[in-house]
Amino acid sequence: MQMVIYFDEKPVYLCDELDENLHELIHHPDVVFVDEFSSRAINSLLHEMKKESIHAGIMWYKDLEKLKKSFLKHFTCIEASGGIVQNEAKDILFIFRRGYWDLPKGKLEKNESLELCAEREIEEETGITNLKYKELIGTTYHAYDEYGKHFIKISHWFYFTCKGKNEGKPQAEEDITEVKWFPTKDIKIPMANTHPNIKDILGRFFEKP
């Protein structure tokens, strides 16, 4: 098993086994491979990921949950929720924010459930209402530095449907300039200009039965 943490455009794979893809990556000169389980090893990996010449990292340990727990201790974790929304025509809802197509999401408020957070953020950021919750799609991890500290945003993604094709209204105070429905056949358009974690969760969405 494995989990992926994105450092901007760079993936770091935490795993308890090396599949065919990871075996191939190990031999790339721009990939860091660590098979030592220690705080020193994690700090070394984080240092290497800051180098322009490094484009991916792999950390292996026999117990993935233990590795994940130890890795996340090096960060301040922020919980967030967001959604993949489809209308009756199966179009998918996107927002355009800071130069990229994105999916609506936001930080979890105190005493708020993950599902309600996702629904609230979708409504606030897009103006789309009458959402119907369907299921959890998965979780993505995005690491970044701010004020000299390491942060990881843990985003939980849920699938919603809605009736009609309301055009919505972008939330300007969140730097959202456009709300748009993309037909499934045109999904390559936003996917060509979005973040790796969005490609990841949409890939999982389209792969589901």
Backbone bond lengths (Angstrom), bond angles and torsions (degrees), N, CA, C in turn:
res aa  C-N    CA-C-N  psi(-1)  N-CA   C-N-CA  omega(-1)  CA-C   N-CA-C  phi
1 M - - - 1.454 - - 1.521 110.26 -
2 Q 1.324 116.00 161.49 1.454 120.29 -179.39 1.519 110.74 -154.25
3 M 1.320 116.02 159.44 1.453 122.51 169.61 1.519 107.09 -133.40
4 V 1.333 116.11 153.55 1.459 120.88 -177.36 1.519 109.35 -119.04
5 I 1.331 115.65 132.56 1.456 122.24 173.97 1.517 107.19 -116.76
6 Y 1.333 116.38 125.24 1.466 120.17 -177.80 1.521 110.65 -94.42
7 F 1.327 114.98 125.99 1.455 122.59 173.36 1.527 105.58 -103.44
8 D 1.338 116.61 90.46 1.462 122.00 -168.25 1.529 107.78 58.05
9 E 1.338 117.59 -114.58 1.468 120.35 -179.02 1.531 112.09 -91.55
10 K 1.330 117.41 -3.52 1.468 120.74 -172.70 1.538 111.70 -97.88
11 P 1.335 117.86 126.65 1.462 120.03 176.99 1.528 112.37 -88.67
12 V 1.319 115.50 140.60 1.465 122.18 168.78 1.526 107.03 -117.69
13 Y 1.318 116.27 122.92 1.462 121.74 -177.95 1.519 109.59 -99.59
14 L 1.336 116.58 121.60 1.454 121.95 169.33 1.523 106.38 -98.97
15 C 1.327 117.50 128.25 1.463 118.61 -173.41 1.525 111.84 -148.99
16 D 1.344 115.08 158.52 1.462 121.19 173.50 1.527 111.29 -110.80
17 E 1.335 115.83 1.08 1.460 121.52 172.78 1.524 108.04 -155.25
18 L 1.314 115.74 155.44 1.463 120.94 -178.26 1.518 109.14 -105.99
19 D 1.339 116.08 109.53 1.459 119.42 177.92 1.530 109.54 -80.65
20 E 1.319 116.15 -176.85 1.468 120.81 -176.05 1.521 111.84 -59.92
21 N 1.330 116.55 -41.33 1.463 120.99 -179.61 1.526 111.43 -63.29
22 L 1.332 117.24 -45.36 1.465 120.59 -179.48 1.525 111.55 -68.93
23 H 1.336 117.05 -37.19 1.464 120.07 176.62 1.526 110.48 -58.24
24 E 1.325 116.19 -39.64 1.457 120.48 179.22 1.525 111.19 -69.12
25 L 1.341 116.39 -42.39 1.464 120.58 -179.06 1.522 112.73 -62.11
26 I 1.322 116.76 -35.79 1.463 121.20 -177.27 1.523 111.97 -53.61
27 H 1.321 116.56 -33.28 1.464 120.96 -175.02 1.529 113.18 -85.35
28 H 1.344 116.93 -1.04 1.464 119.24 178.07 1.530 109.93 -80.63
29 P 1.314 118.47 136.63 1.472 120.87 -177.91 1.523 114.04 -67.36
30 D 1.339 117.40 -18.54 1.466 120.24 -179.02 1.531 112.16 -98.21
31 V 1.329 116.95 16.97 1.472 122.16 179.77 1.523 109.86 -117.77
32 V 1.336 116.41 132.10 1.463 122.16 176.94 1.526 109.10 -95.32
33 F 1.324 117.14 126.64 1.465 122.00 177.33 1.525 109.43 -115.51
34 V 1.350 115.42 125.90 1.464 121.37 -179.41 1.528 108.53 -125.18
35 D 1.320 117.02 125.13 1.465 120.79 176.92 1.528 111.75 -121.93
36 E 1.328 114.62 25.20 1.469 121.34 175.84 1.525 108.52 -110.51
37 F 1.333 116.73 130.51 1.462 120.63 -178.26 1.527 109.74 -100.10
38 S 1.335 115.87 98.62 1.466 121.09 178.74 1.522 108.47 -164.35
39 S 1.330 115.36 161.00 1.470 119.83 176.54 1.514 110.94 -62.82
40 R 1.323 115.89 -36.57 1.464 120.09 179.40 1.530 110.69 -62.69
41 A 1.332 116.13 -40.72 1.461 120.55 -179.79 1.526 111.00 -67.01
42 I 1.330 116.56 -39.67 1.465 120.27 178.29 1.520 110.65 -65.00
43 N 1.331 116.80 -44.78 1.465 120.30 178.36 1.527 111.16 -61.71
44 S 1.323 116.61 -36.82 1.458 120.98 178.14 1.523 110.71 -64.71
45 L 1.334 116.66 -42.79 1.462 120.94 177.73 1.533 110.90 -62.08
46 L 1.327 116.97 -45.07 1.465 121.00 179.41 1.527 111.09 -60.80
47 H 1.307 116.03 -37.79 1.467 120.55 178.01 1.529 110.31 -65.68
48 E 1.335 117.02 -43.98 1.462 121.19 -178.70 1.528 111.74 -64.79
49 M 1.332 116.81 -34.82 1.462 120.38 -176.84 1.530 112.45 -66.89
50 K 1.320 117.14 -16.25 1.467 121.10 178.81 1.528 111.96 -80.04
51 K 1.324 117.22 -14.25 1.459 120.75 -177.87 1.527 110.27 -76.63
52 E 1.325 116.30 138.03 1.465 121.39 -179.94 1.522 111.65 -63.03
53 S 1.327 117.44 -28.60 1.464 121.33 -176.83 1.527 113.04 -77.19
54 I 1.341 116.95 -12.41 1.466 121.14 -178.08 1.525 109.37 -101.20
55 H 1.342 116.90 130.17 1.462 121.18 -176.09 1.522 114.05 -118.56
56 A 1.330 118.02 -4.89 1.473 120.31 177.54 1.516 109.09 -164.71
57 G 1.336 114.91 159.02 1.451 120.63 177.09 1.518 110.78 -137.24
58 I 1.318 116.37 150.22 1.461 122.06 177.43 1.518 107.83 -133.45
59 M 1.320 116.92 128.76 1.461 121.62 175.34 1.516 109.01 -125.61
60 W 1.330 115.66 121.59 1.459 121.52 -176.49 1.517 111.19 -110.48
61 Y 1.343 115.28 138.23 1.466 121.78 170.46 1.524 106.92 -155.67
62 K 1.313 116.65 149.18 1.465 121.56 -173.15 1.526 113.73 -64.27
63 D 1.347 117.38 -23.59 1.464 121.75 -178.64 1.534 108.06 -116.99
64 L 1.339 116.38 100.32 1.465 120.25 -174.65 1.521 112.25 -64.13
65 E 1.331 118.40 -40.53 1.466 120.64 -179.39 1.521 111.24 -63.20
66 K 1.309 116.54 -40.24 1.465 120.88 177.97 1.525 110.45 -66.47
67 L 1.330 115.95 -40.70 1.466 120.90 178.07 1.527 110.66 -63.93
68 K 1.324 116.45 -45.77 1.461 121.45 179.53 1.537 110.80 -59.44
69 K 1.336 116.10 -47.16 1.469 120.80 -178.93 1.520 110.89 -60.40
70 S 1.323 116.68 -44.22 1.459 121.06 -179.16 1.524 111.13 -67.32
71 F 1.337 116.98 -40.09 1.456 121.85 -179.59 1.522 111.09 -64.25
72 L 1.323 116.51 -45.49 1.468 120.33 -177.13 1.524 112.71 -67.79
73 K 1.331 118.02 -20.84 1.465 121.04 177.62 1.531 111.74 -63.29
74 H 1.316 117.05 -18.52 1.461 121.26 -179.28 1.524 112.03 -84.99
75 F 1.338 116.83 2.00 1.453 121.78 -176.22 1.529 111.25 -130.94
76 T 1.326 115.06 156.94 1.459 121.07 163.48 1.522 106.08 -87.36
77 C 1.339 116.53 121.50 1.462 120.53 -175.50 1.525 111.33 -95.41
78 I 1.318 116.07 134.38 1.462 123.14 178.42 1.514 108.97 -118.94
79 E 1.323 117.01 122.66 1.461 121.76 -179.64 1.529 110.09 -87.29
80 A 1.316 115.78 136.86 1.467 121.23 178.48 1.524 108.85 -142.97
81 S 1.321 115.60 162.39 1.464 121.39 176.77 1.516 109.67 -137.77
82 G 1.319 115.14 148.38 1.452 120.40 178.14 1.506 110.74 -151.95
83 G 1.333 115.41 -176.76 1.446 117.29 -174.62 1.506 115.94 -145.84
84 I 1.324 113.83 149.74 1.454 123.09 166.43 1.525 105.30 -100.76
85 V 1.329 116.38 118.63 1.461 121.31 -175.14 1.521 109.63 -115.47
86 Q 1.334 116.26 132.08 1.461 121.81 174.29 1.521 109.85 -121.56
87 N 1.334 115.54 141.08 1.458 119.48 173.55 1.535 109.38 -91.94
88 E 1.305 116.74 -171.74 1.463 120.54 -176.09 1.526 112.81 -65.92
89 A 1.342 116.35 -23.05 1.466 120.64 177.93 1.530 111.86 -87.38
90 K 1.349 116.30 2.99 1.468 123.13 -179.16 1.532 112.78 71.71
91 D 1.349 117.15 14.27 1.463 120.09 172.46 1.525 108.78 -67.55
92 I 1.325 116.59 151.95 1.470 121.34 -179.68 1.519 110.26 -110.43
93 L 1.321 116.14 136.63 1.459 123.23 -175.64 1.529 111.22 -84.78
94 F 1.346 115.63 126.98 1.464 122.20 176.64 1.524 109.85 -126.28
95 I 1.328 114.53 157.44 1.458 121.49 170.27 1.526 107.87 -120.44
96 F 1.326 116.48 152.87 1.467 121.20 175.37 1.515 107.74 -110.14
97 R 1.359 114.91 116.90 1.467 119.68 -174.92 1.527 109.96 -138.43
98 R 1.311 115.61 125.17 1.476 122.49 174.72 1.531 111.99 52.65
99 G 1.319 115.34 43.48 1.457 119.83 173.41 1.513 116.62 88.67
100 Y 1.350 117.37 0.84 1.463 120.38 -177.81 1.530 111.06 -133.01
101 W 1.338 115.19 149.19 1.460 119.28 166.86 1.521 108.12 -75.72
102 D 1.312 115.86 139.88 1.460 121.33 -173.85 1.525 108.91 -145.19
103 L 1.317 115.56 170.69 1.464 121.87 172.25 1.526 108.20 -106.21
104 P 1.328 118.27 144.88 1.473 120.11 -179.49 1.524 111.98 -64.35
105 K 1.327 115.22 133.89 1.468 121.04 178.54 1.524 108.23 -163.67
106 G 1.339 116.33 165.93 1.453 120.11 177.78 1.514 111.93 -170.82
107 K 1.319 115.59 173.54 1.462 121.77 -174.78 1.528 112.09 -70.29
108 L 1.307 114.01 145.30 1.462 122.33 178.02 1.526 109.69 -73.16
109 E 1.333 116.80 130.72 1.454 120.79 176.80 1.530 110.64 -89.32
110 K 1.324 116.37 162.12 1.458 121.52 -177.86 1.532 110.98 -59.12
111 N 1.327 115.57 133.38 1.474 123.59 178.10 1.531 113.37 64.46
112 E 1.332 117.42 19.40 1.463 121.68 179.87 1.527 109.51 -101.41
113 S 1.318 116.81 138.43 1.465 119.61 176.85 1.532 109.09 -76.37
114 L 1.321 116.18 157.18 1.456 120.72 -179.34 1.532 111.44 -62.02
115 E 1.341 116.53 -39.88 1.468 120.05 -178.83 1.529 111.42 -66.15
116 L 1.350 116.46 -43.41 1.457 119.96 -179.71 1.525 111.44 -68.12
117 C 1.327 116.49 -34.08 1.462 120.71 176.35 1.528 109.90 -61.80
118 A 1.331 116.46 -45.54 1.464 120.36 179.59 1.521 111.28 -60.80
119 E 1.336 116.33 -45.10 1.463 120.56 -179.44 1.527 110.85 -63.98
120 R 1.334 116.94 -43.99 1.469 120.90 179.73 1.528 111.06 -62.05
121 E 1.323 116.46 -45.57 1.465 120.02 -177.98 1.531 111.56 -64.94
122 I 1.327 117.02 -39.41 1.465 119.65 177.64 1.525 109.79 -60.69
123 E 1.334 116.45 -47.03 1.463 120.42 -178.60 1.525 111.49 -64.34
124 E 1.341 117.24 -41.98 1.462 120.78 -178.21 1.528 111.70 -68.42
125 E 1.324 117.11 -42.77 1.460 120.10 -173.45 1.527 113.74 -81.86
126 T 1.348 116.91 -23.52 1.463 119.17 -174.88 1.526 114.29 -120.30
127 G 1.313 117.97 -17.95 1.455 120.55 -175.55 1.517 113.75 77.35
128 I 1.335 117.39 4.60 1.462 122.11 179.44 1.529 109.21 -83.97
129 T 1.332 116.97 129.47 1.464 121.60 -178.21 1.532 110.38 -122.51
130 N 1.319 115.57 -171.61 1.469 122.33 -179.13 1.524 111.71 56.99
131 L 1.323 114.95 43.76 1.459 121.16 179.94 1.529 110.80 -80.02
132 K 1.305 115.46 145.69 1.467 120.77 177.01 1.519 108.43 -122.59
133 Y 1.341 115.27 117.90 1.464 120.81 -178.97 1.519 111.00 -69.49
134 K 1.337 115.86 137.74 1.459 120.93 179.22 1.531 112.40 -115.77
135 E 1.343 116.93 -60.33 1.461 119.15 -176.23 1.526 111.46 -166.83
136 L 1.344 114.68 165.24 1.461 121.68 172.86 1.522 108.25 -80.50
137 I 1.333 116.47 132.37 1.460 120.86 177.41 1.525 111.28 -93.06
138 G 1.328 116.95 -43.02 1.460 119.68 -179.64 1.516 111.63 163.44
139 T 1.321 115.66 -170.80 1.465 122.98 -176.02 1.518 109.55 -129.63
140 T 1.334 116.36 140.02 1.462 121.08 174.50 1.520 109.60 -121.82
141 Y 1.340 115.65 159.42 1.459 122.39 -176.72 1.530 109.05 -129.30
142 H 1.333 115.11 128.11 1.466 120.88 -179.20 1.518 108.86 -130.09
143 A 1.344 116.52 118.20 1.464 121.95 -178.28 1.524 111.00 -99.42
144 Y 1.328 116.03 143.83 1.462 120.65 177.33 1.523 108.96 -157.89
145 D 1.329 115.43 162.31 1.468 122.01 177.79 1.522 109.54 -108.17
146 E 1.315 115.43 140.41 1.457 120.68 178.27 1.526 108.43 -153.43
147 Y 1.329 115.93 132.77 1.474 121.22 -179.21 1.533 111.58 55.49
148 G 1.336 116.10 33.73 1.459 120.35 177.63 1.520 114.51 76.88
149 K 1.325 118.77 10.21 1.457 122.42 -179.56 1.527 110.88 -120.23
150 H 1.341 114.88 156.44 1.460 121.28 177.37 1.533 109.76 -91.33
151 F 1.317 116.39 131.60 1.466 121.49 176.74 1.530 109.52 -125.87
152 I 1.326 115.45 150.13 1.462 121.26 168.80 1.522 107.64 -129.47
153 K 1.334 115.08 126.05 1.462 119.65 173.45 1.527 107.70 -93.45
154 I 1.321 115.13 119.83 1.460 121.78 178.61 1.517 107.05 -100.14
155 S 1.332 116.15 106.75 1.466 121.55 -174.70 1.523 110.89 -104.94
156 H 1.329 115.26 124.24 1.464 121.89 178.62 1.529 107.57 -100.11
157 W 1.334 116.46 128.77 1.461 121.12 -172.37 1.528 111.13 -113.03
158 F 1.333 115.09 130.76 1.456 121.87 -177.50 1.524 110.36 -121.69
159 Y 1.312 114.86 151.64 1.466 121.72 179.04 1.521 109.36 -98.58
160 F 1.350 115.53 127.98 1.459 122.47 177.67 1.532 109.01 -127.37
161 T 1.317 115.65 154.83 1.462 121.12 170.05 1.526 107.84 -121.28
162 C 1.316 116.20 162.46 1.460 120.74 174.51 1.528 109.23 -150.82
163 K 1.302 115.65 156.51 1.457 120.71 -179.37 1.530 110.16 -88.71
164 G 1.323 115.10 152.39 1.455 119.86 176.70 1.515 112.81 75.10
165 K 1.315 115.86 -169.62 1.468 122.46 179.76 1.521 109.51 -136.02
166 N 1.334 114.44 55.72 1.464 120.56 177.24 1.525 109.82 -56.99
167 E 1.331 117.27 129.85 1.460 120.23 -177.49 1.525 112.58 -73.90
168 G 1.332 116.83 -19.66 1.450 120.07 176.54 1.519 114.00 73.60
169 K 1.321 114.46 -174.90 1.464 121.33 -178.81 1.521 109.07 -146.98
170 P 1.334 118.76 119.78 1.471 120.85 -178.70 1.520 112.34 -66.69
171 Q 1.324 116.36 140.97 1.464 122.34 179.17 1.533 108.55 -83.45
172 A 1.311 116.28 97.60 1.469 121.91 -172.94 1.526 112.64 -60.66
173 E 1.345 116.83 -36.34 1.468 119.26 -177.43 1.526 113.12 -67.16
174 E 1.343 116.45 -13.90 1.468 121.33 175.12 1.532 110.91 -102.57
175 D 1.336 115.97 18.51 1.474 122.63 178.15 1.523 112.74 63.21
176 I 1.318 117.35 26.83 1.459 121.92 176.59 1.523 107.89 -92.73
177 T 1.322 116.30 124.42 1.460 120.17 -175.22 1.526 113.30 -108.29
178 E 1.337 117.01 -13.29 1.464 119.22 -178.34 1.527 110.72 -154.19
179 V 1.320 114.75 142.82 1.465 122.57 171.73 1.520 106.15 -119.83
180 K 1.326 116.84 126.83 1.467 118.80 -174.24 1.521 112.00 -145.20
181 W 1.339 114.94 139.72 1.465 121.80 172.88 1.534 108.81 -91.99
182 F 1.316 117.05 126.12 1.460 121.24 176.44 1.526 109.80 -108.68
183 P 1.350 117.97 125.12 1.462 119.35 172.66 1.521 110.07 -59.22
184 T 1.313 117.45 147.49 1.459 121.48 -178.34 1.527 111.27 -55.12
185 K 1.329 117.39 -35.93 1.470 120.52 -178.73 1.534 111.82 -66.69
186 D 1.336 117.05 -19.29 1.464 121.21 -179.18 1.525 112.42 -105.11
187 I 1.336 117.08 15.97 1.463 120.58 -173.63 1.527 112.21 -62.25
188 K 1.333 117.89 -21.86 1.464 120.74 179.71 1.527 111.75 -64.69
189 I 1.323 117.33 -23.73 1.471 120.30 -178.89 1.527 110.90 -64.89
190 P 1.347 120.17 -57.35 1.466 118.53 177.39 1.530 112.85 -69.42
191 M 1.318 116.90 -30.69 1.470 119.50 -178.84 1.527 111.71 -65.61
192 A 1.339 116.69 -24.00 1.461 120.17 179.53 1.519 112.22 -76.03
193 N 1.332 116.77 -13.18 1.468 120.69 -178.19 1.522 109.33 -141.66
194 T 1.329 115.33 65.44 1.453 120.40 178.49 1.521 109.29 -145.33
195 H 1.322 117.03 179.88 1.460 122.03 -176.94 1.535 110.75 -86.83
196 P 1.339 117.72 154.03 1.468 120.46 -178.54 1.528 114.03 -57.22
197 N 1.346 117.34 -37.36 1.471 118.26 -179.01 1.525 111.46 -68.92
198 I 1.346 117.41 -28.29 1.472 120.67 176.58 1.528 109.60 -71.62
199 K 1.331 117.20 -41.72 1.467 120.57 174.64 1.526 110.11 -59.39
200 D 1.323 115.39 -40.80 1.467 121.70 -179.63 1.525 111.40 -60.34
201 I 1.329 117.04 -53.44 1.474 119.61 -174.68 1.526 111.36 -70.74
202 L 1.333 117.58 -34.44 1.463 119.53 176.37 1.525 111.13 -67.83
203 G 1.331 115.67 -35.81 1.459 119.46 175.64 1.525 111.39 -60.88
204 R 1.331 115.89 -42.45 1.475 120.10 177.79 1.525 110.98 -66.24
205 F 1.346 116.38 -37.26 1.456 120.69 179.80 1.522 111.00 -62.70
206 F 1.316 116.63 -45.93 1.465 119.73 -177.53 1.523 112.66 -73.57
207 E 1.331 116.48 -19.85 1.464 120.40 179.26 1.531 112.65 -84.36
208 K 1.332 117.32 -16.87 1.460 120.00 -175.76 1.537 110.38 -65.79
209 P 1.347 116.83 149.84 1.470 120.99 -178.97 1.514 112.47 -60.10
